[in-house]
């Protein structure tokens, strides 16, 4: 929590100075040296704050030049090829042009909602319902 309140340059020594009894510089070093299961942590945040059982979610990836990229995709048990059919975006395993209209509209609504939320967060609109989505 100290990192959220600190200003300027944040260092391990600076964090240790904000801690209560027992929060030594060495404790901070051990914390940052500890490995975390980030997939599990991110999934838990998704479950708690984003997940809607009635929702449909799109898993999106992006290319990267980092040499470690893609080494943990097997942990997701997900094949990115499922997102495409006949060189087109797939919905339920069919090209979007052949998918049921209800499913296309459902996915379109979800994408619109996510797009609006991102614009609202980045642009800083004071009221979510007044956020302009013109792109």
PAZAPA-4460 file (N, C-alpha, C; in steps of 0.05 Angstrom, whole numbers, plus 32768, in hexadecimal, padded with zeros to 4 digits):
% residues 135
    n_x    n_y    n_z   ca_x   ca_y   ca_z    c_x    c_y    c_z   seq   type   mol
   8010   7FE8   8000   8000   8000   8000   8011   8019   8000     1      X     A
   8029   8017   800B   803A   802F   800D   8040   8039   7FF1     2      X     A
   8044   8027   7FDE   804B   8030   7FC3   8035   8041   7FB7     3      X     A
   801C   803C   7FBE   8006   804C   7FB3   8006   8069   7FBD     4      X     A
   8011   806D   7FD5   8011   8088   7FE1   802B   8097   7FDD     5      X     A
   803F   8089   7FD4   805A   8096   7FD1   805B   80A6   7FB8     6      X     A
   806A   80BC   7FB9   806D   80CC   7FA1   808B   80CB   7F99     7      X     A
   8090   80D6   7F82   80AB   80D6   7F76   80B6   80BA   7F72     8      X     A
   80D0   80B8   7F75   80DD   809E   7F70   80D7   808A   7F86     9      X     A
   80CE   8072   7F7E   80C8   805D   7F92   80DE   8049   7F91    10      X     A
   80EB   8045   7FA8   8101   8032   7FAB   80FA   801E   7FC1    11      X     A
   8108   8008   7FC2   8104   7FF5   7FD8   810B   8001   7FF3    12      X     A
   8120   8012   7FF3   8127   801F   800C   8110   8032   8015    13      X     A
   8106   8041   8001   80F0   8054   8007   80D7   8045   8012    14      X     A
   80D1   802F   8006   80BA   801F   800F   80BF   8015   802C    15      X     A
   80D7   800C   8031   80DD   8001   804C   80DA   8017   8061    16      X     A
   80DF   8030   805A   80DC   8046   806D   80BF   804C   8073    17      X     A
   80AC   8044   8062   8090   8048   8066   8083   8032   8076    18      X     A
   8091   801C   807A   8084   8004   8086   8083   8006   80A4    19      X     A
   8072   7FF5   80B0   8070   7FF3   80CD   8086   7FE1   80D7    20      X     A
   8085   7FDB   80F0   8099   7FCA   80FD   809B   7FAF   80EE    21      X     A
   80B3   7FA6   80E8   80B7   7F8D   80DA   80BA   7F90   80BC    22      X     A
   80B5   7FA8   80B2   80B8   7FAD   8095   80D3   7FB9   808E    23      X     A
   80E7   7FA9   8092   8102   7FB2   808D   8109   7FB3   806F    24      X     A
   811F   7FBF   8069   8129   7FC0   804D   812C   7FA3   8042    25      X     A
   8136   7F91   8053   813A   7F76   804B   811F   7F68   8045    26      X     A
   810B   7F6E   8055   80F0   7F63   8050   80E5   7F6C   8035    27      X     A
   80EA   7F85   802E   80E1   7F8F   8014   80F0   7F81   7FFE    28      X     A
   810A   7F7D   8001   811A   7F6E   7FED   810F   7F52   7FE9    29      X     A
   8108   7F44   7FFF   80FE   7F29   7FFD   80E3   7F29   7FEE    30      X     A
   80D2   7F3D   7FF4   80B8   7F3F   7FE7   80BB   7F42   7FC9    31      X     A
   80CD   7F53   7FC0   80D1   7F58   7FA4   80E0   7F41   7F96    32      X     A
   80ED   7F30   7FA6   80FB   7F19   7F9A   80E8   7F01   7F98    33      X     A
   80D1   7F02   7FA5   80BE   7EEC   7FA5   80B1   7EEA   7F8A    34      X     A
   80AE   7ED1   7F80   809F   7ECD   7F67   8082   7ECA   7F6C    35      X     A
   8071   7ED7   7F5B   8054   7ED6   7F5E   8048   7EC8   7F46    36      X     A
   8032   7EBA   7F4A   8023   7EAE   7F34   8011   7EC4   7F29    37      X     A
   801C   7ED5   7F17   800D   7EEC   7F0D   7FF4   7EE4   7EFE    38      X     A
   7FF4   7ECD   7EF0   7FDC   7EC5   7EE3   7FC6   7EC0   7EF7    39      X     A
   7FCC   7EB3   7F0D   7FB7   7EAE   7F22   7FAE   7EC8   7F2E    40      X     A
   7FC0   7EDB   7F33   7FB9   7EF4   7F3F   7FA7   7F04   7F2C    41      X     A
   7FAE   7F06   7F12   7F9E   7F14   7EFF   7F83   7F07   7EFB    42      X     A
   7F82   7EED   7EFB   7F69   7EDF   7EF8   7F57   7EE5   7F10    43      X     A
   7F62   7EE6   7F28   7F52   7EEC   7F40   7F47   7F08   7F3F    44      X     A
   7F57   7F1B   7F37   7F4C   7F36   7F33   7F36   7F37   7F1E    45      X     A
   7F3A   7F28   7F08   7F25   7F27   7EF4   7F0B   7F1B   7EFF    46      X     A
   7F0E   7F05   7F0E   7EF6   7EF9   7F1A   7EE8   7F0C   7F2D    47      X     A
   7EF7   7F1A   7F3E   7EEB   7F2B   7F52   7EDF   7F45   7F47    48      X     A
   7EED   7F51   7F33   7EE5   7F6C   7F2C   7EDA   7F6F   7F0F    49      X     A
   7EDD   7F5B   7EFE   7ED5   7F5E   7EE2   7EC0   7F49   7EDA    50      X     A
   7EC4   7F31   7EE3   7EB5   7F1A   7ED8   7E97   7F1D   7EDC    51      X     A
   7E88   7F18   7EC7   7E6B   7F17   7EC7   7E63   7EFD   7EBA    52      X     A
   7E56   7EEB   7EC9   7E50   7ED0   7EBD   7E40   7ED2   7EA3    53      X     A
   7E32   7EE7   7E9E   7E23   7EEA   7E85   7E33   7EF7   7E6F    54      X     A
   7E4B   7F00   7E76   7E5C   7F0E   7E62   7E6B   7EFB   7E50    55      X     A
   7E75   7F06   7E3A   7E86   7EF8   7E28   7EA0   7F07   7E28    56      X     A
   7EB7   7EF9   7E29   7ED0   7F07   7E2C   7EE3   7EFF   7E15    57      X     A
   7EF1   7F12   7E0B   7F04   7F0D   7DF5   7F20   7F0E   7E00    58      X     A
   7F30   7EFA   7DFB   7F4B   7EF9   7E03   7F5B   7F05   7DEC    59      X     A
   7F6A   7F1A   7DF1   7F78   7F28   7DDC   7F96   7F28   7DE2    60      X     A
   7FA6   7F23   7DCE   7FC3   7F23   7DD1   7FCF   7F37   7DBE    61      X     A
   7FE8   7F3C   7DC2   7FF6   7F4F   7DB1   8013   7F45   7DAE    62      X     A
   801E   7F4A   7D97   803A   7F42   7D93   804C   7F52   7DA5    63      X     A
   8063   7F46   7DAB   8077   7F54   7DBB   8092   7F4B   7DB3    64      X     A
   80A6   7F5A   7DB9   80C1   7F53   7DB2   80D0   7F47   7DCA    65      X     A
   80C2   7F45   7DE0   80CF   7F39   7DF8   80D3   7F1B   7DF3    66      X     A
   80EB   7F12   7DF9   80F2   7EF6   7DF2   80E3   7EE2   7E03    67      X     A
   80D8   7EE9   7E1A   80CA   7ED6   7E2B   80AC   7ED5   7E23    68      X     A
   80A4   7EE5   7E10   8087   7EE6   7E09   807D   7ECA   7E00    69      X     A
   8065   7EC4   7E09   8058   7EAB   7E00   8061   7E92   7E0E    70      X     A
   8073   7E94   7E21   807D   7E7B   7E2E   8069   7E70   7E42    71      X     A
   8054   7E7F   7E49   8041   7E76   7E5D   8025   7E73   7E51    72      X     A
   8022   7E75   7E38   8007   7E73   7E2C   7FFB   7E57   7E31    73      X     A
   800C   7E42   7E34   8001   7E28   7E39   7FF2   7E27   7E54    74      X     A
   7FFA   7E38   7E66   7FEC   7E39   7E81   7FCF   7E42   7E7E    75      X     A
   7FC9   7E51   7E69   7FAE   7E5A   7E65   7F9C   7E44   7E59    76      X     A
   7FA8   7E2F   7E4E   7F9A   7E1A   7E40   7F87   7E26   7E2B    77      X     A
   7F93   7E38   7E1B   7F83   7E47   7E07   7F93   7E47   7DED    78      X     A
   7F86   7E41   7DD7   7F93   7E42   7DBD   7F8A   7E5B   7DAF    79      X     A
   7F9C   7E6F   7DAB   7F95   7E88   7D9D   7F88   7E83   7D82    80      X     A
   7F8D   7E6D   7D75   7F82   7E67   7D5B   7F63   7E65   7D5C    81      X     A
   7F58   7E61   7D74   7F3B   7E5F   7D77   7F2D   7E7A   7D71    82      X     A
   7F3D   7E90   7D72   7F31   7EAA   7D6D   7F2C   7EAF   7D4F    83      X     A
   7F36   7E9D   7D3E   7F34   7EA2   7D21   7F28   7E89   7D13    84      X     A
   7F19   7E8E   7CFE   7F0F   7E79   7CED   7F0F   7E84   7CD0    85      X     A
   7F1B   7E75   7CBF   7F1D   7E7D   7CA2   7F28   7E9A   7C9F    86      X     A
   7F3D   7EA0   7CAD   7F4A   7EBA   7CAC   7F38   7ED2   7CB4    87      X     A
   7F25   7ECC   7CC6   7F14   7EE1   7CD0   7F11   7EDD   7CEE    88      X     A
   7F08   7EF2   7CFC   7F02   7EEF   7D19   7EEC   7EDB   7D1C    89      X     A
   7EEF   7EC9   7D30   7EDB   7EB4   7D35   7ECA   7EB9   7D4D    90      X     A
   7EB1   7EB2   7D4A   7E9E   7EB2   7D60   7E92   7E96   7D61    91      X     A
   7E95   7E88   7D77   7E8C   7E6C   7D79   7E98   7E5A   7D64    92      X     A
   7EB1   7E5F   7D5C   7EBF   7E4E   7D49   7EB8   7E53   7D2C    93      X     A
   7EA7   7E67   7D26   7E9F   7E6E   7D0B   7EAA   7E8A   7D04    94      X     A
   7EAF   7E8F   7CEA   7EB7   7EAA   7CE2   7EA0   7EBD   7CEB    95      X     A
   7EA8   7ED5   7CF1   7E94   7EE9   7CFB   7E7D   7EED   7CE7    96      X     A
   7E83   7EEA   7CCD   7E6E   7EED   7CB9   7E5A   7ED6   7CB9    97      X     A
   7E61   7EBF   7CC5   7E4F   7EA8   7CC6   7E43   7EA4   7CE2    98      X     A
   7E4B   7EB4   7CF6   7E42   7EB0   7D11   7E25   7EBA   7D14    99      X     A
   7E17   7EAF   7D28   7DFC   7EB7   7D2D   7DFB   7ED5   7D34   100      X     A
   7DE7   7EE3   7D2A   7DE5   7F00   7D2E   7DE4   7F08   7D4B   101      X     A
   7DD6   7EF8   7D5B   7DD4   7EFE   7D78   7DEF   7EFD   7D85   102      X     A
   7E00   7EEA   7D7E   7E1B   7EE8   7D89   7E2D   7EFF   7D80   103      X     A
   7E2A   7F07   7D66   7E39   7F1E   7D5C   7E31   7F37   7D6B   104      X     A
   7E18   7F3C   7D6E   7E0E   7F54   7D7D   7E17   7F53   7D9A   105      X     A
   7E17   7F3B   7DA6   7E20   7F39   7DC2   7E3E   7F40   7DC4   106      X     A
   7E4E   7F36   7DB2   7E6B   7F3C   7DB2   7E70   7F59   7DAC   107      X     A
   7E60   7F64   7D9A   7E62   7F81   7D93   7E5C   7F92   7DAC   108      X     A
   7E47   7F8B   7DBA   7E40   7F9A   7DD2   7E56   7F99   7DE8   109      X     A
   7E61   7F82   7DEB   7E77   7F7E   7DFE   7E8F   7F8F   7DF6   110      X     A
   7E96   7F8D   7DDD   7EAD   7F9D   7DD3   7EA8   7FBB   7DD7   111      X     A
   7E90   7FC4   7DD1   7E89   7FE0   7DD4   7E8C   7FE8   7DF1   112      X     A
   7E81   7FD8   7E03   7E83   7FDE   7E20   7E9F   7FE0   7E2A   113      X     A
   7EB0   7FCD   7E21   7ECC   7FCE   7E2A   7EDA   7FE6   7E1E   114      X     A
   7ED4   7FEC   7E05   7EE0   8003   7DF7   7ED9   801D   7E06   115      X     A
   7EBF   8020   7E0D   7EB6   8037   7E1B   7EC4   803A   7E36   116      X     A
   7EC7   8023   7E45   7ED4   8024   7E5F   7EF1   802D   7E5D   117      X     A
   7EFF   8024   7E48   7F1A   802C   7E45   7F1C   804A   7E3F   118      X     A
   7F0B   8053   7E2D   7F0B   8070   7E27   7F05   8080   7E40   119      X     A
   7EF1   8077   7E50   7EEA   8085   7E68   7F01   8086   7E7C   120      X     A
   7F10   8070   7E7F   7F27   8070   7E91   7F3E   8081   7E87   121      X     A
   7F44   807F   7E6D   7F5B   808E   7E63   7F56   80AB   7E5F   122      X     A
   7F3F   80B2   7E55   7F39   80CE   7E4F   7F30   80DD   7E68   123      X     A
   7F27   80D0   7E7D   7F1F   80DD   7E95   7F04   80EA   7E95   124      X     A
   7EF1   80DF   7E86   7ED6   80EB   7E86   7ECB   80E8   7EA3   125      X     A
   7EBF   80FD   7EAD   7EB5   80FC   7EC9   7E9D   80E9   7ECC   126      X     A
   7E8C   80E6   7EB8   7E75   80D5   7EB9   7E76   80C0   7EA4   127      X     A
   7E75   80A7   7EAC   7E78   8091   7E99   7E63   8092   7E83   128      X     A
   7E4A   8097   7E8A   7E35   8097   7E76   7E38   80AD   7E61   129      X     A
   7E48   80C1   7E66   7E4C   80D7   7E53   7E66   80D4   7E43   130      X     A
   7E73   80BD   7E46   7E8B   80B8   7E37   7E85   80B5   7E19   131      X     A
   7E94   80C4   7E09   7E90   80C3   7DEC   7EA0   80AB   7DE0   132      X     A
   7E92   809C   7DD0   7E9F   8085   7DC3   7E9B   8089   7DA5   133      X     A
   7EAC   8099   7D99   7EA9   809F   7D7C   7EBF   8093   7D6B   134      X     A
   7ECE   8081   7D76   7EE3   8074   7D66   7EDE   8056   7D64   135      X     A
***
